[in-house]
Every structure is written in C-alpha cells, then in structure tokens.
Amino acid sequence: LHQNTLEQFAYVQDEFLLSRHPELSKDCPARPSLLESGDHFKLLPKELVPRDAYLLWGGQYSRSTLHVDPYNWTGTNFVLRGRKKWRLVPPGGHDQLVDAHQTRCGFALECVKYQSPADLFGGSLPKGLPLWEGTLYPGDVLVIPSGWWHQAMNMEETVAIASQSISPRGGSWSAIAQILRFHAKENLTWSWKDLPPFPRNISGVSEAEAAAIFSSFASSIPIEARAKGRKLEDNLANWQQQK
C-alpha cells in the first residue's frame, strides 16, 4: 500500500469482512436514512441480495475503474480515514466518449454492468465529457446517483465503506431491465413467469407502484437463479466455518 505509483497500486476491497465481524459494524456510521426507506433489495429473495457495506482500503494513487454500478443501484461511499477524490459523469449519451462496454456483474442474480477502459485520473480526459468532481475527507459521505459513471482515487492511505440500495424512483425499473437484458442472452431456457408489464410512464410511477412492480418481478425469478444464490450462500457459510 505504501509503494503505490500512478501506474501500479494495491487496493483491498472486501465484501465479507463486516458481515463476518458484525461487531465492527456497530462502530461504523449508519447509512443515510434516505436510502433506508424503500430499498428494493429487501424485496429480493435473501440468497440473491448482494453483500452490503464493502470495506475499501488503499494507499495513494489506488483507484477504482470507471463504471456504472450494477442494477443501476444508488451507491454511497463513507470515508473513515484519508482523502478520496471523485470524478462522476452524469447519464445522457456519453458512453461513446468513454468507450463503454458491457460485462456481467458477478452477483448471484446476474445482470449487465457497464465498464470503461478510460482512466479519468491517468491521462487526458475525453473532449466534451461533462464531469462532477469532489474530494471526500474523514466523516464525509457521497451518494452516487443511479446510472452515473464514476471513478475514485485515494489521495493518501484511505479507508472507506461502500454501500448500496435500489431506490423506488431512481433504479427500480432499470434494475429489472439490466437483469432481464443479461438473461435474455445467456439463459434462454429460463422461465420468467408473470413478469410485470413495462410502465407506460416511468417518471410517473409512485413509490407504492414501484414496490409492487419490483415485488412482482422478484416473485417471477426462475428457480435456477435462486438455486445458484443458495449454493453461493452455502459455500460462503462453509468457508466462514473453516476460518
């Protein structure tokens, strides 16, 4: 961590530490209340919900890739120590400027994830790319809006906690779309029964209607996906027992 350069660096991202040591979570700051209300991750089967509260630890120059979060979730990043510089790009047709491509998200319930090989901290910026930039200090929290491209670089040794939610207005339907877009290509034989109809006016969907749509979607998830989630949970439980 203390021998990083701009070209080569170490960066620890642990999604299991806080779930394996819940006593540490009690001393961590609470997630912003605006993300606790209506989080649609709570409507998914337990075995398909991604781990929350990732621990991020990196030295100077360590940084994330430029990406859009999977499920189009709303993310948070809470800095406990150090300084973290952020650059964000709003949604709106900028994918070509950053040479965007699709990958799989890697969670139990697979979805498409948008990645970019561009490094907003490692060279010249693409011309015409709109940027929001800011620096977080200890005690600061950043809420990353649904669908925004973002990349962060640690300005010194930095420890932070990342979290996420699927908000009723910002990401509920787009999360469904990202999941179905992946499985329409990869798992053609899976049966998605009783999928909710596409809303005619997404911006006019109320929070209650969004919750009903997402609940209906969660009930339609194929048994193959749920079986994969249970297998991953069992593997994790066995691994934790061995530790």
C-alpha positions in Angstrom: 0.0 0.0 0.0 2.9 2.4 0.7 4.7 1.6 -2.5 2.0 2.6 -4.9 2.6 4.5 -8.1 0.1 6.1 -10.6 0.7 3.1 -12.9 0.8 0.2 -10.3 -1.0 0.1 -7.0 -2.6 -2.2 -4.3 -6.3 -1.8 -3.4 -8.2 -4.0 -0.9 -11.9 -4.5 -1.5 -13.5 -6.8 1.0 -17.3 -7.5 0.8 -17.3 -10.1 3.6 -15.3 -8.5 6.5 -18.1 -6.6 8.1 -20.6 -9.4 7.7 -18.2 -11.9 9.3 -17.4 -9.4 12.1 -20.7 -7.7 12.9 -19.2 -6.2 16.0 -17.2 -3.9 13.7 -20.4 -2.7 12.0 -21.7 -1.3 15.3 -18.9 1.2 15.3 -19.4 2.2 11.7 -21.5 5.2 10.6 -25.1 4.5 9.7 -26.2 4.5 6.1 -28.0 7.7 5.1 -31.7 7.4 6.1 -32.8 8.5 2.7 -31.5 5.1 1.4 -33.1 3.0 4.1 -36.6 3.9 3.1 -37.9 1.8 0.2 -34.7 -0.1 -0.6 -35.9 -2.7 -3.1 -33.1 -5.1 -2.3 -35.2 -6.0 0.7 -37.9 -7.4 -1.8 -35.5 -9.9 -3.4 -35.1 -13.4 -2.0 -32.4 -13.3 0.7 -30.0 -15.5 -1.2 -30.0 -13.1 -4.2 -29.2 -9.9 -2.2 -25.6 -8.6 -2.7 -23.5 -8.1 0.4 -23.8 -4.6 1.8 -21.1 -2.5 3.4 -17.9 -3.2 1.5 -14.6 -2.3 3.1 -12.3 -0.3 0.8 -8.6 0.2 1.8 -6.0 1.6 -0.4 -2.8 3.7 -0.5 -2.0 6.8 -2.5 -2.9 6.5 -6.2 -5.1 3.4 -5.8 -8.4 3.8 -7.6 -11.4 2.1 -9.0 -12.3 1.5 -12.6 -14.6 3.9 -14.4 -18.0 2.2 -14.3 -21.8 2.4 -13.7 -22.9 0.4 -10.7 -24.8 -2.9 -11.3 -28.5 -3.0 -11.0 -28.3 0.8 -11.5 -28.3 1.0 -7.7 -27.8 4.2 -5.7 -24.4 3.9 -4.0 -22.8 5.5 -1.0 -19.2 5.9 0.0 -18.3 6.9 3.6 -14.7 7.9 4.2 -13.3 6.9 7.6 -9.7 7.8 7.1 -7.7 9.6 4.4 -8.9 11.5 1.3 -10.7 10.2 -1.7 -11.1 12.2 -4.9 -14.1 11.5 -7.1 -15.0 12.2 -10.7 -18.5 11.4 -11.9 -20.2 11.6 -15.3 -24.0 12.1 -15.5 -26.1 9.7 -17.6 -27.1 11.0 -21.0 -25.4 9.5 -24.1 -21.7 9.8 -23.0 -21.0 6.1 -23.4 -19.1 6.5 -26.7 -16.8 9.1 -25.2 -15.6 6.6 -22.6 -15.6 3.5 -24.9 -18.2 1.8 -22.7 -18.7 -2.0 -22.9 -21.0 -4.5 -21.1 -19.8 -7.2 -18.7 -21.5 -9.4 -16.2 -21.9 -8.1 -12.7 -20.8 -11.4 -11.0 -23.6 -11.5 -8.4 -25.9 -14.5 -7.8 -28.6 -12.8 -9.8 -26.5 -11.8 -12.8 -27.1 -8.6 -14.7 -25.2 -6.4 -17.2 -22.7 -4.0 -15.9 -21.2 -1.1 -17.8 -17.4 -0.7 -17.6 -14.9 1.6 -19.3 -11.2 1.3 -20.0 -10.9 5.1 -19.6 -8.9 6.3 -16.6 -10.1 9.7 -15.5 -7.0 10.1 -13.3 -4.4 8.7 -15.6 -4.2 11.0 -18.6 -6.1 13.4 -20.7 -9.8 13.5 -20.4 -12.1 12.8 -23.3 -13.2 16.0 -25.0 -16.7 17.1 -24.3 -17.1 14.8 -21.3 -19.1 16.5 -18.5 -17.6 16.0 -15.1 -18.6 16.4 -11.5 -15.5 16.4 -9.2 -15.1 16.5 -5.5 -12.9 15.2 -2.6 -14.1 13.4 0.5 -12.4 13.7 3.9 -12.9 11.7 7.1 -16.6 11.8 8.0 -17.8 12.8 4.5 -20.3 10.6 2.6 -21.0 10.7 -1.1 -24.3 9.5 -2.6 -23.8 8.2 -6.1 -26.9 8.7 -8.2 -28.4 5.8 -10.1 -26.9 5.4 -13.6 -23.9 7.8 -13.1 -20.4 6.8 -14.3 -17.9 7.3 -11.5 -14.3 6.7 -10.6 -12.5 7.4 -7.3 -8.8 7.7 -6.5 -7.3 7.7 -3.0 -5.0 10.7 -2.4 -3.3 9.0 0.6 -3.9 5.8 2.6 -7.7 5.8 2.8 -10.3 3.5 4.4 -13.9 3.8 3.4 -17.2 1.8 3.4 -19.3 1.5 0.3 -23.0 0.6 0.4 -25.9 0.5 -2.0 -29.7 0.4 -2.4 -32.2 0.1 -5.2 -34.3 3.2 -4.9 -38.0 3.2 -5.9 -37.7 6.2 -8.3 -34.1 6.1 -9.3 -33.3 2.5 -10.0 -36.2 0.1 -9.5 -37.3 -0.5 -13.1 -33.8 0.0 -14.6 -32.5 -2.8 -12.2 -35.1 -5.1 -13.7 -34.1 -4.1 -17.2 -30.4 -4.8 -16.6 -31.2 -8.2 -15.1 -33.5 -9.3 -18.0 -31.1 -7.9 -20.6 -28.4 -10.2 -19.4 -30.6 -13.3 -19.1 -32.3 -12.8 -22.4 -28.9 -13.6 -24.0 -27.3 -16.0 -21.5 -30.2 -18.1 -20.2 -32.7 -18.5 -22.9 -34.3 -21.6 -21.4 -35.1 -20.0 -18.0 -38.8 -19.3 -17.4 -39.7 -15.9 -16.0 -43.4 -16.3 -15.1 -45.8 -13.4 -14.6 -43.3 -10.6 -15.3 -44.8 -7.1 -14.5 -45.7 -5.0 -17.6 -43.5 -2.2 -18.6 -44.7 1.1 -17.1 -46.1 3.5 -19.8 -44.7 6.5 -17.9 -41.7 5.6 -15.7 -41.4 9.1 -14.3 -45.0 9.0 -13.2 -44.7 5.7 -11.2 -45.3 6.2 -7.5 -43.2 4.6 -4.8 -46.0 2.2 -3.9 -46.4 1.3 -7.6 -42.6 0.8 -8.0 -42.6 -1.5 -4.9 -45.5 -3.5 -6.4 -43.7 -3.9 -9.7 -40.5 -5.0 -8.1 -42.3 -7.4 -5.8 -43.9 -9.0 -8.8 -40.6 -9.2 -10.6 -39.0 -10.8 -7.5 -41.7 -13.5 -7.5 -41.0 -14.3 -11.1 -37.3 -15.0 -10.7 -36.6 -18.5 -12.0 -35.7 -21.4 -9.7 -32.3 -21.7 -11.4 -31.3 -18.3 -10.2 -32.4 -18.9 -6.7 -30.6 -22.3 -6.6 -27.4 -20.5 -7.6 -27.9 -18.0 -4.9 -28.4 -20.7 -2.2 -25.3 -22.6 -3.4 -23.2 -19.5 -3.1 -24.6 -18.8 0.4 -23.8 -22.4 1.4 -20.3 -22.1 0.0 -19.8 -18.9 2.0 -21.1 -20.4 5.2 -18.7 -23.4 4.8 -15.8 -21.0 4.2 -16.6 -18.9 7.2 -16.8 -22.1 9.4 -13.3 -23.1 8.2 -12.0 -19.7 9.1 
